[in-house]
């Protein structure tokens, strides 16, 4: 679990951490990310924080979210 910086929104830090993990190949293109609930537990944050982080990753074009199927990495 990262050390959250009080000067930056937690969801942005979470998005940056997930983006770094995608970049390192932990989640290659075409793979599904863990569920929002699993990520919330892993990072010790609320599910809404994870949702906002995934929204940031969608805006960056890194993931696509399919209703009922989760978020899939589209590019590293």
Backbone as JSON Lines, residues from 0, in Angstrom:
{"i":0,"aa":"X","n":[0.85,-1.16,0.0],"ca":[0.0,0.0,0.0],"c":[0.9,1.24,0.0]}
{"i":1,"aa":"X","n":[0.69,2.16,-0.93],"ca":[1.53,3.35,-1.0],"c":[1.33,4.28,0.19]}
{"i":2,"aa":"X","n":[2.29,5.14,0.4],"ca":[2.18,6.2,1.39],"c":[1.5,7.37,0.69]}
{"i":3,"aa":"X","n":[0.26,7.69,1.04],"ca":[-0.49,8.73,0.35],"c":[0.06,10.1,0.72]}
{"i":4,"aa":"X","n":[0.23,10.95,-0.29],"ca":[0.7,12.32,-0.13],"c":[-0.51,13.22,0.1]}
{"i":5,"aa":"X","n":[-0.53,13.92,1.22],"ca":[-1.68,14.76,1.57],"c":[-1.88,15.93,0.6]}
{"i":6,"aa":"X","n":[-0.87,16.25,-0.2],"ca":[-0.96,17.38,-1.12],"c":[-1.65,17.02,-2.43]}
{"i":7,"aa":"X","n":[-1.95,15.75,-2.65],"ca":[-2.55,15.29,-3.91],"c":[-3.75,14.4,-3.59]}
{"i":8,"aa":"X","n":[-4.78,14.48,-4.44],"ca":[-5.95,13.61,-4.25],"c":[-5.53,12.14,-4.27]}
{"i":9,"aa":"X","n":[-6.1,11.37,-3.36],"ca":[-5.75,9.95,-3.26],"c":[-6.11,9.22,-4.56]}
{"i":10,"aa":"X","n":[-7.25,9.55,-5.18],"ca":[-7.63,8.85,-6.39],"c":[-6.65,9.1,-7.53]}
{"i":11,"aa":"X","n":[-6.04,10.29,-7.57],"ca":[-5.02,10.57,-8.61],"c":[-3.77,9.75,-8.32]}
{"i":12,"aa":"X","n":[-3.37,9.69,-7.05],"ca":[-2.2,8.88,-6.67],"c":[-2.45,7.41,-6.98]}
{"i":13,"aa":"X","n":[-3.66,6.95,-6.72],"ca":[-4.01,5.56,-7.0],"c":[-3.96,5.31,-8.51]}
{"i":14,"aa":"X","n":[-4.5,6.24,-9.3],"ca":[-4.45,6.1,-10.76],"c":[-3.0,6.06,-11.23]}
{"i":15,"aa":"X","n":[-2.15,6.91,-10.67],"ca":[-0.74,6.92,-11.05],"c":[-0.06,5.61,-10.7]}
{"i":16,"aa":"X","n":[-0.4,5.06,-9.52],"ca":[0.2,3.79,-9.12],"c":[-0.26,2.66,-10.04]}
{"i":17,"aa":"X","n":[-1.55,2.62,-10.36],"ca":[-2.05,1.59,-11.27],"c":[-1.43,1.75,-12.66]}
{"i":18,"aa":"X","n":[-1.28,3.0,-13.12],"ca":[-0.65,3.25,-14.42],"c":[0.79,2.74,-14.42]}
{"i":19,"aa":"X","n":[1.49,2.94,-13.31],"ca":[2.87,2.46,-13.2],"c":[2.9,0.92,-13.24]}
{"i":20,"aa":"X","n":[1.97,0.3,-12.56],"ca":[1.9,-1.17,-12.56],"c":[1.59,-1.69,-13.97]}
{"i":21,"aa":"X","n":[0.7,-0.98,-14.68],"ca":[0.4,-1.36,-16.06],"c":[1.66,-1.21,-16.9]}
{"i":22,"aa":"X","n":[2.37,-0.11,-16.72],"ca":[3.6,0.15,-17.46],"c":[4.68,-0.88,-17.2]}
{"i":23,"aa":"X","n":[4.73,-1.4,-15.97],"ca":[5.72,-2.43,-15.62],"c":[5.33,-3.81,-16.13]}
{"i":24,"aa":"X","n":[4.13,-3.93,-16.67],"ca":[3.69,-5.21,-17.2],"c":[2.96,-6.09,-16.21]}
{"i":25,"aa":"X","n":[2.65,-5.59,-15.03],"ca":[1.88,-6.39,-14.07],"c":[0.49,-6.69,-14.62]}
{"i":26,"aa":"X","n":[-0.03,-5.74,-15.4],"ca":[-1.33,-5.89,-16.05],"c":[-1.14,-5.59,-17.53]}
{"i":27,"aa":"X","n":[-0.76,-6.59,-18.32],"ca":[-0.54,-6.34,-19.75],"c":[-1.84,-6.03,-20.48]}
{"i":28,"aa":"X","n":[-1.71,-5.44,-21.65],"ca":[-2.88,-5.12,-22.47],"c":[-3.72,-6.37,-22.68]}
{"i":29,"aa":"X","n":[-5.03,-6.2,-22.58],"ca":[-5.96,-7.3,-22.75],"c":[-6.34,-8.01,-21.48]}
{"i":30,"aa":"X","n":[-5.65,-7.72,-20.38],"ca":[-6.0,-8.37,-19.12],"c":[-6.98,-7.51,-18.33]}
{"i":31,"aa":"X","n":[-7.72,-8.17,-17.49],"ca":[-8.7,-7.49,-16.64],"c":[-8.03,-7.09,-15.33]}
{"i":32,"aa":"X","n":[-8.31,-5.89,-14.9],"ca":[-7.82,-5.45,-13.6],"c":[-8.63,-6.15,-12.51]}
{"i":33,"aa":"X","n":[-8.08,-6.22,-11.3],"ca":[-8.88,-6.75,-10.19],"c":[-10.14,-5.91,-10.01]}
{"i":34,"aa":"X","n":[-11.14,-6.47,-9.36],"ca":[-12.41,-5.76,-9.14],"c":[-12.19,-4.51,-8.29]}
{"i":35,"aa":"X","n":[-13.16,-3.6,-8.36],"ca":[-13.09,-2.4,-7.54],"c":[-12.97,-2.76,-6.07]}
{"i":36,"aa":"X","n":[-13.73,-3.75,-5.63],"ca":[-13.69,-4.17,-4.23],"c":[-12.31,-4.71,-3.86]}
{"i":37,"aa":"X","n":[-11.73,-5.51,-4.74],"ca":[-10.4,-6.07,-4.47],"c":[-9.33,-4.97,-4.42]}
{"i":38,"aa":"X","n":[-9.42,-4.02,-5.36],"ca":[-8.46,-2.92,-5.36],"c":[-8.63,-2.04,-4.12]}
{"i":39,"aa":"X","n":[-9.87,-1.81,-3.72],"ca":[-10.14,-1.02,-2.52],"c":[-9.52,-1.68,-1.29]}
{"i":40,"aa":"X","n":[-9.66,-2.98,-1.2],"ca":[-9.07,-3.72,-0.08],"c":[-7.54,-3.68,-0.15]}
{"i":41,"aa":"X","n":[-7.0,-3.92,-1.33],"ca":[-5.54,-3.93,-1.51],"c":[-4.91,-2.59,-1.13]}
{"i":42,"aa":"X","n":[-5.55,-1.49,-1.54],"ca":[-5.0,-0.17,-1.29],"c":[-5.5,0.49,-0.01]}
{"i":43,"aa":"X","n":[-6.48,-0.11,0.64],"ca":[-7.0,0.45,1.88],"c":[-7.78,1.74,1.67]}
{"i":44,"aa":"X","n":[-8.55,1.79,0.58],"ca":[-9.35,2.98,0.25],"c":[-10.79,2.56,0.01]}
{"i":45,"aa":"X","n":[-11.66,3.54,-0.15],"ca":[-13.07,3.27,-0.45],"c":[-13.23,2.88,-1.92]}
{"i":46,"aa":"X","n":[-14.3,2.13,-2.21],"ca":[-14.57,1.75,-3.6],"c":[-14.77,2.97,-4.49]}
{"i":47,"aa":"X","n":[-15.34,4.04,-3.96],"ca":[-15.53,5.25,-4.75],"c":[-14.19,5.84,-5.17]}
{"i":48,"aa":"X","n":[-13.19,5.74,-4.31],"ca":[-11.85,6.23,-4.66],"c":[-11.29,5.42,-5.82]}
{"i":49,"aa":"X","n":[-11.5,4.12,-5.8],"ca":[-11.06,3.25,-6.9],"c":[-11.8,3.62,-8.17]}
{"i":50,"aa":"X","n":[-13.11,3.85,-8.06],"ca":[-13.91,4.23,-9.24],"c":[-13.37,5.5,-9.87]}
{"i":51,"aa":"X","n":[-13.04,6.48,-9.05],"ca":[-12.49,7.74,-9.57],"c":[-11.13,7.5,-10.22]}
{"i":52,"aa":"X","n":[-10.31,6.65,-9.63],"ca":[-9.0,6.34,-10.21],"c":[-9.15,5.66,-11.56]}
{"i":53,"aa":"X","n":[-10.11,4.74,-11.67],"ca":[-10.35,4.07,-12.95],"c":[-10.87,5.06,-13.99]}
{"i":54,"aa":"X","n":[-11.64,6.04,-13.55],"ca":[-12.11,7.08,-14.46],"c":[-10.92,7.86,-15.03]}
{"i":55,"aa":"X","n":[-9.95,8.15,-14.19],"ca":[-8.74,8.84,-14.64],"c":[-8.01,7.98,-15.68]}
{"i":56,"aa":"X","n":[-7.89,6.68,-15.41],"ca":[-7.22,5.79,-16.36],"c":[-7.99,5.69,-17.67]}
{"i":57,"aa":"X","n":[-9.32,5.73,-17.6],"ca":[-10.12,5.75,-18.84],"c":[-9.85,7.02,-19.63]}
{"i":58,"aa":"X","n":[-9.8,8.15,-18.93],"ca":[-9.51,9.43,-19.59],"c":[-8.12,9.42,-20.23]}
{"i":59,"aa":"X","n":[-7.19,8.71,-19.62],"ca":[-5.84,8.59,-20.18],"c":[-5.77,7.56,-21.31]}
{"i":60,"aa":"X","n":[-6.86,6.85,-21.54],"ca":[-6.91,5.86,-22.6],"c":[-6.2,4.56,-22.26]}
{"i":61,"aa":"X","n":[-6.02,4.29,-20.99],"ca":[-5.29,3.09,-20.57],"c":[-6.2,1.89,-20.31]}
{"i":62,"aa":"X","n":[-7.44,2.14,-19.9],"ca":[-8.37,1.05,-19.61],"c":[-9.73,1.34,-20.23]}
{"i":63,"aa":"X","n":[-10.48,0.28,-20.41],"ca":[-11.87,0.38,-20.86],"c":[-12.69,-0.4,-19.85]}
{"i":64,"aa":"X","n":[-13.8,0.18,-19.42],"ca":[-14.64,-0.5,-18.43],"c":[-15.91,-0.98,-19.12]}
{"i":65,"aa":"X","n":[-16.2,-2.26,-18.93],"ca":[-17.38,-2.88,-19.5],"c":[-18.35,-3.19,-18.36]}
{"i":66,"aa":"X","n":[-19.56,-2.69,-18.47],"ca":[-20.54,-2.88,-17.41],"c":[-20.71,-4.36,-17.09]}
{"i":67,"aa":"X","n":[-20.52,-4.7,-15.83],"ca":[-20.68,-6.08,-15.38],"c":[-19.49,-6.98,-15.67]}
{"i":68,"aa":"X","n":[-18.48,-6.45,-16.33],"ca":[-17.31,-7.27,-16.66],"c":[-16.01,-6.73,-16.08]}
{"i":69,"aa":"X","n":[-16.01,-5.49,-15.64],"ca":[-14.81,-4.91,-15.05],"c":[-14.03,-4.07,-16.03]}
{"i":70,"aa":"X","n":[-12.81,-3.72,-15.61],"ca":[-11.94,-2.85,-16.4],"c":[-10.84,-3.67,-17.05]}
{"i":71,"aa":"X","n":[-10.63,-3.41,-18.33],"ca":[-9.64,-4.14,-19.13],"c":[-8.58,-3.16,-19.6]}
{"i":72,"aa":"X","n":[-7.32,-3.56,-19.49],"ca":[-6.21,-2.73,-19.94],"c":[-6.21,-2.73,-21.47]}
{"i":73,"aa":"X","n":[-6.18,-1.52,-22.05],"ca":[-6.15,-1.42,-23.51],"c":[-4.79,-0.99,-24.01]}
{"i":74,"aa":"X","n":[-4.01,-0.3,-23.18],"ca":[-2.64,0.04,-23.57],"c":[-1.81,0.31,-22.33]}
{"i":75,"aa":"X","n":[-0.53,0.06,-22.48],"ca":[0.4,0.27,-21.36],"c":[1.0,1.65,-21.44]}
